[in-house]
Amino acid sequence: MNIGILALQGDFSKHKEAIEAVGHRALLVKDEATLNQCDKLIIPGGESTTQLLLIDKLGLRDPLINFGRSKAIMGTCAGLILLGTTREHLPAEPLKLIEIEVKRNAYGRQVNSFIDTVHLNLDGDEIDFEGVFIRAPKIMSIGKNVRELGRHRDEIVMAANERILVATFHPELTEDYRIHRYFIEKIGS
């Protein structure tokens, strides 16, 4: 399977390593032609404003929205912000492919980044996972067609609808690839 990783900004190389570690081909997406070769797509963490400006500058907004209407996308940290419905201080509207309200940089500045255990429920498989939170957003609310998949204490940190999986943390910064496998095997399939 060809798993695309939006490679405009952010730590897309770690997602590439994760995809290859679980036995799939990773394509670095910088244009519509490469996007069209993908079966699924990951939008990595990074800086959401910069990513959104580049998406619009490169004419990728409509291709990404159309992709997400028929194929699966996973967004981590900034990727979650781009896929959600909240515009909060963004230079343009997000892609609005999953009904979640998001607060950017909700845990504070870079110095407030942390690692802690998150509890996941992946279709009945309950697991603990090391959550790496770097200037992380918070999911403030989810829509009726969105299911909660993970919590850190009292807060939702991972959620999905039929084709879109989002996490406020960075699963690619661990050597635990269960979330990447779950995305490939279960979301949009």
C-alpha positions in Angstrom: 0.0 0.0 0.0 1.2 3.5 -0.8 1.0 5.8 2.3 1.5 9.4 1.5 3.0 11.9 4.0 2.4 15.5 3.4 6.0 16.8 3.3 5.7 20.6 3.2 6.9 21.2 6.8 7.2 19.4 10.0 8.6 16.0 11.0 7.4 14.0 8.0 10.6 11.9 8.0 9.7 10.1 11.3 6.3 9.2 9.8 8.1 7.8 6.8 10.2 5.6 9.0 7.1 4.3 10.8 5.3 3.5 7.6 8.3 1.7 6.2 8.8 -0.2 9.5 5.3 -1.6 9.2 5.9 -2.8 5.7 4.4 -0.2 3.4 5.7 2.2 0.9 5.9 5.9 2.0 5.5 8.6 -0.5 6.5 12.2 0.4 3.7 14.4 -1.0 4.5 17.9 -2.2 2.1 18.0 -5.2 -1.2 16.7 -6.5 0.5 14.2 -8.8 2.1 12.4 -5.9 -1.1 12.7 -3.8 -2.9 10.9 -6.5 -0.6 7.9 -6.2 -1.5 7.4 -2.5 -3.9 5.0 -0.9 -3.9 6.9 2.4 -2.3 10.1 3.7 -0.6 11.4 6.9 -0.5 15.1 7.7 2.3 15.4 10.3 2.9 17.8 13.1 4.8 21.0 12.6 3.5 24.5 12.4 -0.2 24.6 11.4 -0.1 28.2 10.1 2.9 27.5 7.9 1.5 24.2 6.6 -1.9 25.8 5.8 -0.2 28.7 3.9 1.9 26.2 1.9 -1.2 24.1 1.1 -2.9 27.1 -0.3 0.2 28.4 -2.1 0.7 25.1 -3.8 -2.9 24.6 -4.8 -3.4 21.5 -2.6 -6.5 22.6 -0.6 -9.1 21.1 -3.0 -7.0 18.0 -3.8 -6.6 17.3 0.0 -10.3 17.9 0.7 -11.3 15.6 -2.2 -8.8 13.0 -1.1 -10.2 13.0 2.5 -13.8 12.6 1.2 -12.9 9.2 -0.3 -9.7 8.0 1.3 -8.2 7.9 4.8 -6.1 10.6 6.4 -4.3 10.6 9.7 -3.3 14.0 11.3 -1.0 14.4 14.2 -0.7 17.6 16.3 -0.7 20.3 13.6 -2.2 17.8 11.2 -5.1 17.5 13.6 -5.6 21.3 13.6 -5.6 21.3 9.7 -8.2 18.5 9.6 -10.6 20.0 12.2 -13.2 22.6 12.1 -11.8 25.4 14.2 -10.1 28.4 12.5 -8.6 29.9 15.8 -5.8 32.2 14.6 -5.2 30.4 11.3 -4.7 32.4 8.2 -7.4 30.5 6.3 -10.1 27.9 7.0 -8.9 24.5 8.0 -9.8 21.5 5.8 -12.9 20.6 7.9 -12.7 16.8 7.3 -13.5 15.8 10.9 -16.0 17.5 13.2 -13.7 18.5 16.1 -13.3 21.8 17.9 -9.6 22.4 18.6 -7.6 24.8 20.8 -4.1 25.4 19.4 -1.0 25.3 21.7 -3.4 24.4 24.6 -0.7 23.1 26.9 1.5 26.1 26.6 4.8 26.9 24.9 7.6 24.6 23.7 9.0 24.5 27.3 5.7 23.0 28.5 6.0 20.0 26.2 5.8 16.6 27.9 5.7 12.8 27.6 3.0 10.8 29.5 0.9 7.7 29.1 -2.3 7.9 27.1 -5.0 5.3 27.2 -6.3 4.1 23.8 -9.3 2.0 22.9 -8.7 0.8 19.4 -11.9 -1.1 18.5 -12.0 -2.8 21.9 -8.2 -3.3 22.1 -7.3 -1.3 25.2 -3.7 -0.2 25.3 -1.4 2.3 27.0 0.8 4.3 24.7 3.6 6.8 25.2 2.2 10.2 24.2 4.7 12.8 23.1 3.0 16.2 23.5 4.9 19.1 21.8 3.0 22.5 21.9 0.0 20.2 21.6 -3.5 21.2 20.7 -6.5 20.0 22.7 -9.7 18.6 21.4 -12.4 20.7 23.0 -15.4 18.8 21.6 -16.2 16.1 19.0 -19.2 15.8 16.6 -21.8 13.1 16.7 -20.1 11.1 13.9 -16.7 11.2 15.7 -15.6 8.5 18.1 -13.2 9.0 20.9 -10.2 6.6 20.7 -7.8 7.9 23.3 -7.5 9.9 26.5 -4.9 11.5 28.6 -6.3 12.0 32.0 -9.7 13.6 31.4 -9.1 14.8 27.9 -9.7 13.3 24.5 -6.3 13.0 22.7 -7.3 10.7 19.8 -10.5 10.5 17.7 -11.8 9.3 14.4 -14.7 9.4 12.0 -15.1 7.0 9.1 -12.0 8.1 7.2 -10.1 10.6 9.4 -7.9 9.7 12.4 -6.4 12.5 14.5 -4.1 12.6 17.5 -3.0 15.6 19.6 0.3 13.9 20.3 3.2 12.5 18.1 3.0 8.7 17.7 5.8 8.9 15.2 8.3 10.0 17.9 8.2 6.6 19.5 9.2 3.2 18.2 5.7 1.9 18.9 3.9 1.6 15.6 0.5 0.4 16.8 -1.2 3.6 15.9 0.3 3.7 12.3 -0.8 0.0 11.9 -4.3 0.8 13.2 -4.6 3.7 10.7 -3.5 1.6 7.8 -5.5 -1.5 8.7 -8.7 0.0 10.1 -9.4 3.6 9.1 -11.2 4.0 5.8 -11.0 0.2 5.1 
